[in-house]
C-alpha cells in the first residue's frame, strides 16, 4: 500500500509538472512570437512612412539607402519591399529587388492579408512575415492624392525576416527552470509525504494483511502506533472491535452448531470454513430428518441411511443389526457390500458377545490388534458402534474397510454418521412401536404366535390365492395332551412355560411361509402353505409330535415332558370350504385324542360319514 501511494503521488506530481511546463512553454512562446510580430508591424509602419516621405520629397531614388538602414536594426536579418500591380500601372515596372521573391509575397499582394511563418531548428528560430501596404486615409498624408487607387487597394507589401532565437532560448530556459522546480517539488513532497504518511500507510498495509487473514479464519488485532493520526487510530479501534466480535461469534457458532451435528473434526481450523461446513451438514441432516419422517416403514429408513453411507461417506461394506434385549438375538436388517464377517454368526444368537453393544463404546482395530475377539473378515480393518432404538432394542452398525486410510477417514466422519443415525432413531422407534401395536392386535401375548383375529383376517386373502394358483394348504389342528393337569399340579406359571416351549418347537419345525396360530388355550392351528401333498404334511406333523415328546421342559425342581395330538385336513383336496377344512382337522384331532393321544390322524371323509 505504501509503495502504491508513493508511486501514485510521484506520478501525479510529474504529470502536473509536465502539464504546467507545457502550458507555460506554450504561453511564453506565443507571447514571444506576438512580441516579434508587433515589432515587425512597427518596422513595417516605419518603412511605409519612410517611403511615403521619400515620395513626397521626390527622392524615391534614395529609398534603398533608407531600407538598408532599417535592415541594420537589431534582429532584422532581411528587409525588402514589393511593388503592387496598381503602383506598377501608374509608375512602371518594379526594380529587381522590389519584385515578389516567393509564393508568400505573391499571396499577400493578391489577398491583401498578412502572412507569417516561423522557421526553427535546434540552434535558432526565424520569423518570416509579409505585411500588405494598403491605400488608407490618414490625418497627415492621403495616399489617394499620389496614387490612382481606391481606399483599401493594395499598393505593395513589406517583407522581412526577424531573428527570434532569443525568444526560443527564453522558452527553453523557462522549461528548464520549470522542470527543475517540478523535480525539486516532487522530491520534497515525497520526502515529507513519506515522513508524515509513513505510519498511516504502514498501518493500512498491516490492516490489509490482517483482513486477508480474516478470510482464512485468522482473527488478529493490531496495536496502534503512537505516531498515527487520530483517524488511523480510530480506524484500528473499529477494526480490533470487529475482529474480537467475529472471533467470539464464530467460536460461539462453532460450539453451538456442534451440539446439533456432533464434534466433527475438519481438515482446517478456519472457523469461517468450519461454520460453513457445519451449517451445510446441519441443513442436510435437517432435510434427511424430514425425509425419514415420511418413510412408510423401518426398512425404508434403513435403506435411506444406507444411501447416506454410500453416497456421502463412500462406504463399501457395512451391516445393520437389531438386537432385542429380551431375546438377546441380533438380526441383520440391512447388508451392503462384501460382509463375510464371522462376528455376525457369533452375535446373532448371543448379542451380548458383541463388545460394541455390551460396553456401549465404539470398537475398532488398533495397530493390528483385533479388539473384537471373533472378527475374522477378509477385510483388514473394522469399526463397530451401537445406538439405542427404544427401550428394548439396540442398532449395531458394523463397517469393514480395506486399509488404515479408509479407517482413519471413517473415524473422522463417525460423529456426523452417528448424528444421522440419531436423527433417524425417533422415526425407527415410531415404526417399531406401530409394528408392535399391530402385532399386539394379531399376536398372542404369551406365545407371540398369531391369534385367531389374524387367522380370520389372513385367510380372506390366502384362500382365494390358493384356489387361483392351485396350491395345497395342510391344516394341522394341534392340542397338548393333559394340559389341565399341568396347571393343576404345577400352577399356571409352569403352564405358561410349557405353552411357550411348545410354541418354540412349532416355529422351529415349520417354514417361514407357514402360519402358526394359537387358536385358544392349549389348542393351535398350523397352516402348511403350499405343501406338496398329504404325505409331506403328515411328515411335518409327526416331526412336531416327536420333537414335543423328546423335549424336556425345565420347571422348578424337576423336568417335564408332554405330548400332543394332531389332526390333519388338506385344503382344497378335502373341501373348497376352508371353514369346513378346519372343522375336518378338528374332527381328526378328536379322533387322535380318542385313539390314545400322542399321535397324528389324517381326516378321512369316509370314516367320518360312517
C-alpha positions as CSV (number, residue, x, y, z in Angstrom):
1,X,0.0,0.0,0.0
2,X,2.8,2.4,0.9
3,X,4.6,1.8,-2.4
4,X,1.4,2.3,-4.3
5,X,0.7,5.6,-2.6
6,X,4.2,6.9,-3.1
7,X,4.2,5.8,-6.8
8,X,0.9,7.4,-7.4
9,X,2.0,10.6,-5.7
10,X,5.2,10.7,-7.8
11,X,3.1,10.1,-11.0
12,X,0.6,12.9,-10.1
13,X,3.4,15.4,-9.3
14,X,5.2,14.6,-12.5
15,X,2.1,14.8,-14.6
16,X,1.2,18.1,-13.0
17,X,4.7,19.4,-13.6
18,X,4.7,18.3,-17.2
19,X,1.3,19.9,-17.8
20,X,2.4,23.2,-16.2
21,X,5.7,23.2,-18.1
22,X,3.8,22.6,-21.4
23,X,1.3,25.3,-20.7
24,X,4.0,27.8,-19.6
25,X,6.2,27.0,-22.6
26,X,3.3,27.3,-25.0
27,X,2.2,30.6,-23.5
28,X,5.7,32.0,-23.3
29,X,6.4,31.0,-26.9
30,X,3.1,32.6,-28.1
31,X,4.0,35.7,-26.1
32,X,7.4,35.9,-27.7
33,X,6.0,35.4,-31.2
34,X,3.4,38.0,-30.6
35,X,6.1,40.5,-29.5
36,X,8.1,39.7,-32.6
37,X,5.0,40.3,-34.8
38,X,4.4,43.6,-33.0
39,X,8.0,44.6,-33.7
40,X,7.5,43.6,-37.3
41,X,4.4,45.7,-37.5
42,X,6.4,48.7,-36.1
43,X,9.1,48.2,-38.6
44,X,6.5,47.9,-41.4
45,X,5.0,51.2,-40.3
46,X,8.4,52.9,-40.2
47,X,9.1,51.6,-43.8
48,X,5.7,52.7,-45.0
49,X,6.0,56.1,-43.5
50,X,9.6,56.5,-44.7
51,X,8.7,55.6,-48.3
52,X,5.8,58.0,-48.2
53,X,8.1,60.8,-47.1
54,X,10.6,59.9,-49.9
55,X,7.7,60.1,-52.4
56,X,6.5,63.4,-51.1
57,X,10.1,64.8,-51.1
58,X,10.6,63.4,-54.6
59,X,13.7,61.5,-53.7
60,X,12.4,57.9,-54.2
61,X,15.8,57.1,-55.8
62,X,17.2,57.2,-52.3
63,X,14.9,54.6,-50.9
64,X,17.5,51.8,-51.0
65,X,19.7,53.7,-48.5
66,X,16.6,54.1,-46.3
67,X,15.7,50.4,-46.5
68,X,19.4,49.3,-45.8
69,X,19.4,51.5,-42.7
70,X,16.3,49.7,-41.5
71,X,17.8,46.3,-42.2
72,X,20.6,47.1,-39.9
73,X,18.3,47.2,-36.9
74,X,18.7,44.5,-34.2
75,X,17.2,41.1,-35.1
76,X,16.3,42.3,-38.6
77,X,18.1,39.9,-41.0
78,X,16.4,40.8,-44.2
79,X,14.0,43.5,-45.4
80,X,12.5,44.2,-48.8
81,X,9.5,45.8,-50.4
82,X,7.2,44.6,-53.1
83,X,5.5,46.9,-55.6
84,X,1.9,46.2,-56.1
85,X,0.0,46.0,-59.5
86,X,-1.7,49.3,-59.0
87,X,1.6,51.1,-58.5
88,X,3.2,49.3,-61.4
89,X,0.4,50.5,-63.7
90,X,0.9,54.1,-62.6
91,X,4.7,54.3,-62.2
92,X,6.1,51.4,-64.2
93,X,7.7,48.1,-63.6
94,X,9.4,47.5,-60.2
95,X,13.1,47.1,-59.8
96,X,14.5,43.6,-59.4
97,X,14.8,43.9,-55.6
98,X,11.2,45.1,-55.3
99,X,9.5,42.1,-57.0
100,X,7.9,39.2,-55.1
101,X,10.5,36.7,-54.0
102,X,8.3,33.7,-53.2
103,X,4.7,32.5,-53.0
104,X,4.2,34.3,-49.7
105,X,4.8,37.7,-51.3
106,X,2.5,36.8,-54.2
107,X,-0.3,35.6,-51.9
108,X,-0.1,38.7,-49.8
109,X,-0.2,41.0,-52.9
110,X,-3.1,39.0,-54.2
111,X,-5.2,38.8,-51.0
112,X,-4.1,41.9,-49.0
113,X,-3.7,39.6,-46.0
114,X,-0.7,39.4,-43.7
115,X,1.1,36.1,-43.7
116,X,3.9,34.9,-41.3
117,X,5.7,31.7,-40.7
118,X,8.2,30.5,-38.0
119,X,11.2,28.5,-39.1
120,X,13.3,26.9,-36.3
121,X,15.8,24.2,-35.6
122,X,18.0,23.2,-32.7
123,X,20.2,26.3,-32.9
124,X,18.0,29.3,-33.9
125,X,14.5,30.4,-34.9
126,X,13.3,32.9,-37.6
127,X,10.1,34.8,-38.1
128,X,9.3,35.5,-41.8
129,X,6.4,38.0,-42.2
130,X,4.9,39.9,-45.1
131,X,2.7,42.9,-44.3
132,X,0.4,44.4,-47.0
133,X,0.6,48.2,-47.7
134,X,-2.9,49.5,-48.4
135,X,-4.2,52.9,-49.5
136,X,-5.7,54.4,-46.4
137,X,-6.7,58.0,-45.5
138,X,-4.8,59.5,-42.6
139,X,-4.7,62.9,-40.9
140,X,-1.4,63.7,-42.4
141,X,-1.0,62.0,-45.8
142,X,-3.7,60.8,-48.1
143,X,-2.5,58.1,-50.5
144,X,-5.3,58.9,-52.9
145,X,-3.5,62.2,-53.7
146,X,-0.5,60.4,-55.1
147,X,-1.8,57.1,-56.4
148,X,-4.6,56.4,-58.8
149,X,-6.3,53.9,-56.5
150,X,-9.2,53.5,-54.2
151,X,-9.2,53.2,-50.5
152,X,-8.3,49.7,-49.4
153,X,-6.4,48.8,-52.6
154,X,-3.0,47.2,-52.1
155,X,-0.1,49.4,-53.0
156,X,2.5,46.8,-52.1
157,X,4.0,44.9,-49.2
158,X,6.8,44.9,-46.7
159,X,8.6,41.6,-46.2
160,X,11.2,40.9,-43.5
161,X,13.0,38.1,-41.7
162,X,13.5,38.6,-38.0
163,X,15.8,36.5,-35.7
164,X,13.7,35.4,-32.7
165,X,16.3,32.9,-31.3
166,X,16.3,34.9,-28.0
167,X,12.6,34.1,-27.7
168,X,13.4,30.4,-28.2
169,X,16.2,30.5,-25.6
170,X,14.0,32.2,-23.1
171,X,11.3,29.5,-23.6
172,X,14.0,26.7,-23.2
173,X,15.2,28.5,-20.1
174,X,11.7,28.6,-18.8
175,X,11.2,24.9,-19.5
176,X,14.5,24.0,-17.7
177,X,13.6,26.0,-14.6
178,X,10.0,24.7,-14.5
179,X,11.3,21.1,-14.8
180,X,13.9,21.7,-12.2
181,X,11.2,23.2,-9.9
182,X,9.0,20.2,-10.6
183,X,11.7,17.7,-9.7
184,X,12.6,19.6,-6.5
185,X,9.0,19.8,-5.6
186,X,8.5,16.1,-6.3
187,X,11.4,15.2,-4.1
188,X,10.3,17.4,-1.3
189,X,6.7,16.2,-1.5
190,X,7.8,12.6,-1.5
191,X,10.1,13.2,1.5
192,X,7.5,14.9,3.6
193,X,4.7,12.7,2.5
194,X,6.8,9.6,3.4
195,X,7.7,11.1,6.7
196,X,4.2,12.2,7.6
197,X,2.2,9.4,6.0
198,X,4.6,6.5,6.7
199,X,2.9,5.4,10.0
200,X,-0.6,5.6,8.4
201,X,0.5,3.9,5.2
202,X,2.2,1.1,7.1
203,X,-0.9,0.7,9.2
204,X,-3.0,0.4,6.1
205,X,-0.6,-2.3,4.7
206,X,-0.8,-4.1,8.0
207,X,-4.6,-3.8,8.1
208,X,-4.8,-5.1,4.5
209,X,-2.8,-8.1,5.5
210,X,-4.9,-8.8,8.6
211,X,-8.1,-8.5,6.6
212,X,-6.8,-11.1,4.1
213,X,-6.1,-13.4,7.2
214,X,-9.7,-13.0,8.2
215,X,-10.9,-14.8,5.1
216,X,-8.7,-17.7,6.2
217,X,-10.2,-17.6,9.7
218,X,-7.3,-15.9,11.4
219,X,-8.5,-13.2,13.7
220,X,-5.7,-11.0,15.0
221,X,-5.8,-7.4,16.4
222,X,-3.3,-4.6,15.6
223,X,-1.6,-2.5,18.3
224,X,-1.8,1.2,17.3
225,X,1.4,3.2,16.8
226,X,1.6,6.4,18.9
227,X,2.6,8.4,15.8
228,X,-0.6,7.5,14.0
229,X,-3.2,10.2,13.1
230,X,-6.3,10.3,15.1
231,X,-8.3,9.0,12.1
232,X,-6.0,5.9,11.8
233,X,-6.2,5.2,15.5
234,X,-10.0,5.3,15.3
235,X,-9.9,3.0,12.3
236,X,-7.7,0.5,14.1
237,X,-10.0,0.7,17.1
238,X,-13.0,-0.2,15.0
239,X,-11.1,-3.0,13.3
240,X,-9.9,-4.5,16.6
241,X,-13.5,-4.4,17.9
242,X,-14.8,-6.0,14.7
243,X,-12.1,-8.8,14.9
244,X,-12.9,-9.5,18.5
245,X,-16.7,-9.7,17.7
246,X,-16.0,-12.0,14.7
247,X,-13.8,-14.3,16.8
248,X,-16.4,-14.6,19.5
249,X,-19.2,-15.0,17.1
250,X,-17.6,-17.8,15.0
251,X,-16.5,-19.6,18.2
252,X,-20.0,-19.4,19.5
253,X,-21.4,-20.6,16.2
254,X,-18.9,-23.5,16.2
255,X,-19.7,-24.5,19.8
256,X,-23.5,-24.3,19.4
257,X,-23.8,-25.9,16.0
258,X,-21.7,-28.8,17.0
259,X,-24.4,-29.6,19.6
260,X,-26.6,-30.5,16.6
261,X,-24.1,-32.1,14.2
262,X,-21.5,-33.5,16.6
263,X,-18.0,-32.5,17.4
264,X,-16.7,-33.2,13.9
265,X,-13.0,-33.0,13.0
266,X,-12.3,-30.8,9.9
267,X,-9.1,-30.6,7.9
268,X,-8.8,-26.9,8.8
269,X,-9.1,-24.7,11.8
270,X,-10.6,-21.9,9.8
271,X,-13.8,-21.0,11.8
272,X,-15.5,-19.5,8.8
273,X,-14.9,-22.7,6.7
274,X,-16.0,-24.8,9.7
275,X,-19.1,-22.7,10.2
276,X,-20.0,-23.1,6.5
277,X,-19.4,-26.9,6.7
278,X,-21.4,-27.2,10.0
279,X,-24.3,-25.2,8.6
280,X,-24.2,-27.3,5.4
281,X,-24.2,-30.5,7.4
282,X,-27.0,-29.2,9.6
283,X,-29.1,-28.4,6.6
284,X,-28.5,-31.8,5.1
285,X,-29.3,-33.6,8.4
286,X,-32.5,-31.5,8.8
287,X,-33.6,-32.5,5.2
288,X,-32.7,-36.1,6.0
289,X,-34.8,-36.0,9.2
290,X,-37.8,-34.6,7.3
291,X,-37.5,-37.3,4.7
292,X,-37.3,-40.2,7.2
293,X,-40.3,-38.9,9.0
294,X,-42.3,-39.5,5.8
295,X,-40.9,-43.0,5.2
296,X,-43.6,-45.7,5.5
297,X,-41.6,-48.4,7.1
298,X,-38.5,-49.2,9.2
299,X,-36.9,-50.8,6.1
300,X,-37.3,-47.6,4.1
301,X,-35.4,-45.7,6.8
302,X,-32.6,-48.3,6.8
303,X,-32.4,-48.0,3.1
304,X,-32.1,-44.2,3.3
305,X,-29.4,-44.4,6.0
306,X,-27.5,-46.9,3.8
307,X,-27.7,-44.5,0.8
308,X,-26.2,-41.7,3.0
309,X,-23.3,-44.0,4.0
310,X,-22.7,-45.0,0.4
311,X,-23.1,-41.6,-1.4
312,X,-21.9,-39.1,1.2
313,X,-19.4,-41.2,3.2
314,X,-18.2,-43.5,0.4
315,X,-18.6,-46.7,2.5
316,X,-18.4,-50.0,0.6
317,X,-19.1,-52.7,3.2
318,X,-21.4,-52.4,6.2
319,X,-24.3,-54.1,8.0
320,X,-27.1,-53.0,10.3
321,X,-28.2,-55.5,13.1
322,X,-31.1,-55.1,15.5
323,X,-30.5,-56.6,19.0
324,X,-33.5,-57.3,21.2
325,X,-32.8,-57.2,24.9
326,X,-35.4,-59.7,25.8
327,X,-34.4,-62.4,23.4
328,X,-30.8,-61.4,23.2
329,X,-31.0,-62.1,19.4
330,X,-29.3,-59.9,16.8
331,X,-31.0,-59.8,13.4
332,X,-29.3,-58.5,10.3
333,X,-31.7,-55.8,8.9
334,X,-29.5,-54.4,6.2
335,X,-26.3,-55.5,4.5
336,X,-24.2,-53.8,1.8
337,X,-21.1,-55.0,0.0
338,X,-18.9,-57.9,0.9
339,X,-19.7,-58.7,4.5
340,X,-18.1,-62.1,5.0
341,X,-17.8,-61.4,8.7
342,X,-17.8,-64.3,11.2
343,X,-18.8,-61.9,14.0
344,X,-22.3,-61.9,12.6
345,X,-22.7,-65.6,13.2
346,X,-21.4,-65.2,16.7
347,X,-23.7,-62.4,17.9
348,X,-26.9,-63.3,16.1
349,X,-27.8,-65.9,18.8
350,X,-26.0,-64.2,21.6
351,X,-25.9,-60.4,21.1
352,X,-24.1,-59.8,24.5
353,X,-21.0,-61.2,22.8
354,X,-20.7,-58.0,20.8
355,X,-18.3,-55.7,22.6
356,X,-19.8,-52.6,21.0
357,X,-23.3,-53.3,22.4
358,X,-22.1,-54.7,25.7
359,X,-19.9,-51.7,26.5
360,X,-21.8,-49.1,24.6
361,X,-18.4,-47.9,23.2
362,X,-17.0,-47.8,19.7
363,X,-14.8,-50.8,18.7
364,X,-12.2,-50.9,16.1
365,X,-8.7,-52.3,15.4
366,X,-5.7,-50.5,16.8
367,X,-2.3,-51.1,15.2
368,X,-3.2,-54.6,14.0
369,X,-4.9,-55.6,17.3
370,X,-8.3,-57.1,16.9
371,X,-10.3,-55.8,19.9
372,X,-13.3,-57.8,18.7
373,X,-12.3,-61.5,19.6
374,X,-14.2,-63.2,16.8
375,X,-13.5,-60.7,14.0
376,X,-12.2,-62.9,11.1
377,X,-13.2,-60.9,8.0
378,X,-11.0,-60.8,4.9
379,X,-11.1,-57.0,5.3
380,X,-8.1,-55.7,7.2
381,X,-9.9,-53.1,9.3
382,X,-13.3,-52.8,11.0
383,X,-15.4,-50.3,13.0
384,X,-18.5,-51.0,15.2
385,X,-20.8,-48.9,17.3
386,X,-24.3,-49.2,18.6
387,X,-27.2,-46.8,19.4
388,X,-30.4,-47.4,21.3
389,X,-33.6,-47.6,19.3
390,X,-36.1,-47.5,22.0
391,X,-36.0,-49.1,25.5
392,X,-35.7,-52.7,24.4
393,X,-33.5,-52.6,21.3
394,X,-30.1,-51.6,20.0
395,X,-29.0,-51.0,16.5
396,X,-25.5,-52.3,15.8
397,X,-23.6,-50.8,12.8
398,X,-20.5,-52.7,11.6
399,X,-18.1,-51.3,8.9
400,X,-15.4,-53.4,7.2
401,X,-12.6,-51.5,5.4
402,X,-9.7,-52.3,3.1
403,X,-6.9,-50.3,4.8
404,X,-6.0,-48.0,7.6
405,X,-6.5,-44.9,5.4
406,X,-10.1,-45.8,4.9
407,X,-10.5,-46.5,8.6
408,X,-9.0,-43.1,9.6
409,X,-11.3,-41.3,7.1
410,X,-14.3,-43.2,8.6
411,X,-13.2,-42.3,12.1
412,X,-13.2,-38.6,11.1
413,X,-16.8,-38.9,9.8
414,X,-18.2,-41.1,12.7
415,X,-19.6,-38.1,14.7
416,X,-21.6,-37.0,11.6
417,X,-22.7,-40.5,10.8
418,X,-23.9,-41.0,14.4
419,X,-25.8,-37.8,14.1
420,X,-27.6,-39.1,11.0
421,X,-28.3,-42.3,13.0
422,X,-29.6,-40.4,16.0
423,X,-31.9,-38.2,13.8
424,X,-33.3,-41.4,12.3
425,X,-33.8,-43.1,15.6
426,X,-37.1,-41.4,16.6
427,X,-38.6,-42.5,13.3
428,X,-37.3,-46.0,13.7
429,X,-38.8,-46.2,17.2
430,X,-42.1,-44.9,15.9
431,X,-42.1,-47.6,13.2
432,X,-41.2,-50.3,15.8
433,X,-44.0,-49.1,18.1
434,X,-46.5,-49.2,15.3
435,X,-45.4,-52.7,14.3
436,X,-45.7,-53.8,18.0
437,X,-49.1,-52.2,18.1
438,X,-50.1,-54.0,15.0
439,X,-48.6,-57.3,16.3
440,X,-50.4,-56.9,19.6
441,X,-53.6,-56.9,17.7
442,X,-52.8,-60.0,15.7
443,X,-50.4,-61.9,18.0
444,X,-50.9,-63.8,21.2
445,X,-49.3,-62.1,24.2
446,X,-47.9,-65.2,25.8
447,X,-46.5,-67.2,22.9
448,X,-46.1,-64.4,20.3
449,X,-47.8,-66.6,17.8
450,X,-50.6,-65.3,15.6
451,X,-54.0,-65.3,17.1
452,X,-57.5,-66.1,15.8
453,X,-58.1,-62.5,14.7
454,X,-55.1,-62.7,12.5
455,X,-56.2,-66.0,11.1
456,X,-59.7,-64.6,10.3
457,X,-58.1,-61.6,8.5
458,X,-55.4,-63.5,6.7
459,X,-57.4,-66.4,5.2
460,X,-59.6,-63.9,3.3
461,X,-56.6,-63.3,1.1
462,X,-54.9,-66.7,1.4
463,X,-57.8,-68.9,0.3
464,X,-58.6,-67.1,-3.0
465,X,-54.9,-67.2,-3.8
466,X,-54.7,-70.9,-3.1
467,X,-57.7,-71.6,-5.3
468,X,-56.4,-69.3,-8.1
469,X,-52.9,-70.7,-8.1
470,X,-53.9,-74.2,-7.2
471,X,-51.6,-74.9,-4.3
472,X,-52.3,-77.1,-1.3
473,X,-52.7,-76.0,2.3
474,X,-52.2,-78.6,5.0
475,X,-54.4,-77.7,8.0
476,X,-53.0,-79.1,11.3
477,X,-55.2,-78.8,14.4
478,X,-53.0,-79.5,17.5
479,X,-53.8,-79.9,21.1
480,X,-51.5,-80.6,24.1
481,X,-52.4,-83.8,25.9
482,X,-53.5,-83.5,29.6
483,X,-52.6,-79.8,29.8
484,X,-55.1,-79.1,32.5
485,X,-53.1,-81.4,34.9
486,X,-50.0,-79.2,34.4
487,X,-51.9,-76.2,35.7
488,X,-53.5,-78.2,38.5
489,X,-50.2,-79.8,39.7
490,X,-47.6,-77.1,39.0
491,X,-49.6,-73.9,38.6
492,X,-50.4,-71.5,35.8
493,X,-46.8,-70.1,35.6
494,X,-45.5,-73.5,34.7
495,X,-48.4,-73.9,32.3
496,X,-47.3,-70.7,30.6
497,X,-43.7,-72.1,30.3
498,X,-45.0,-75.3,28.7
499,X,-47.0,-73.4,26.1
500,X,-44.0,-71.1,25.3
501,X,-41.9,-74.2,24.8
502,X,-44.5,-75.8,22.6
503,X,-44.7,-72.5,20.5
504,X,-40.9,-72.6,20.1
505,X,-40.9,-76.1,18.8
506,X,-43.7,-75.4,16.4
507,X,-41.9,-72.4,14.9
508,X,-38.6,-74.3,14.6
509,X,-40.2,-77.2,12.7
510,X,-42.2,-75.2,10.0
511,X,-41.1,-72.9,7.2
512,X,-41.2,-69.1,7.3
513,X,-44.1,-69.3,4.8
514,X,-46.2,-71.4,7.1
515,X,-48.6,-69.9,9.6
516,X,-48.7,-70.9,13.3
517,X,-51.8,-69.7,15.3
518,X,-52.7,-70.1,18.9
519,X,-56.3,-70.9,18.5
520,X,-57.2,-70.9,22.1
521,X,-55.9,-72.3,25.4
522,X,-53.6,-75.2,24.6
523,X,-55.0,-75.6,21.0
524,X,-53.0,-74.5,18.0
525,X,-53.6,-74.4,14.2
526,X,-50.8,-74.7,11.7
527,X,-51.3,-73.8,8.0
528,X,-48.7,-75.5,5.8
529,X,-49.0,-73.2,2.8
530,X,-48.0,-74.7,-0.5
531,X,-47.3,-78.2,1.0
532,X,-46.7,-80.8,-1.8
533,X,-49.2,-83.4,-0.6
534,X,-50.7,-85.1,2.4
535,X,-47.6,-87.2,2.9
536,X,-45.4,-84.1,3.3
537,X,-48.0,-82.6,5.6
538,X,-48.0,-85.9,7.7
539,X,-44.2,-85.8,7.9
540,X,-44.2,-82.3,9.3
541,X,-47.0,-83.2,11.8
542,X,-45.1,-86.3,13.0
543,X,-41.9,-84.4,13.3
544,X,-43.6,-81.9,15.5
545,X,-45.1,-84.6,17.6
546,X,-41.8,-86.3,18.1
547,X,-39.9,-83.1,19.0
548,X,-42.5,-82.3,21.6
549,X,-42.3,-85.8,23.1
550,X,-38.5,-85.7,23.2
551,X,-38.3,-82.1,24.6
552,X,-37.6,-81.8,28.4
553,X,-39.0,-78.7,29.9
554,X,-37.2,-77.2,32.9
555,X,-39.6,-76.4,35.7
556,X,-38.8,-75.5,39.3
557,X,-37.5,-78.7,41.0
558,X,-37.8,-81.1,38.1
559,X,-38.2,-81.7,34.4
560,X,-41.4,-82.2,32.5
561,X,-42.3,-83.9,29.2
562,X,-45.6,-83.5,27.3
563,X,-47.2,-84.9,24.2
564,X,-49.5,-83.5,21.6
565,X,-52.3,-84.9,19.4
566,X,-52.6,-83.6,15.8
567,X,-55.4,-83.8,13.3
568,X,-54.7,-83.1,9.6
569,X,-57.0,-81.9,6.8
570,X,-56.0,-81.0,3.2
571,X,-57.4,-77.9,1.5
572,X,-58.8,-77.9,-1.1
573,X,-58.4,-81.6,-1.6
574,X,-60.9,-82.5,1.1
575,X,-63.2,-79.5,0.6
576,X,-63.0,-76.0,-1.0
577,X,-64.7,-74.5,2.1
578,X,-61.8,-73.5,4.4
579,X,-64.0,-73.3,7.5
580,X,-65.1,-76.9,6.8
581,X,-61.5,-77.9,6.3
582,X,-60.7,-76.5,9.8
583,X,-63.7,-78.5,11.2
584,X,-62.4,-81.6,9.5
585,X,-59.0,-81.1,11.1
586,X,-60.7,-80.7,14.4
587,X,-62.6,-84.0,13.8
588,X,-59.3,-85.7,13.1
589,X,-57.8,-84.2,16.3
590,X,-60.7,-85.6,18.3
591,X,-60.0,-89.0,16.7
592,X,-56.4,-88.7,17.7
593,X,-57.4,-88.0,21.3
594,X,-59.8,-90.9,21.4
595,X,-57.4,-93.3,20.0
596,X,-54.7,-92.8,22.7
597,X,-53.2,-89.4,22.2
598,X,-49.6,-88.5,21.1
599,X,-50.4,-89.3,17.5
600,X,-51.3,-87.7,14.1
601,X,-54.6,-88.6,12.4
602,X,-55.4,-87.7,8.8
603,X,-59.0,-86.7,8.3
604,X,-60.9,-89.4,6.4
605,X,-64.2,-88.4,4.9
606,X,-65.5,-92.0,4.7
607,X,-64.7,-92.7,8.3
608,X,-66.5,-89.6,9.3
609,X,-69.6,-90.5,7.3
610,X,-69.6,-94.0,8.8
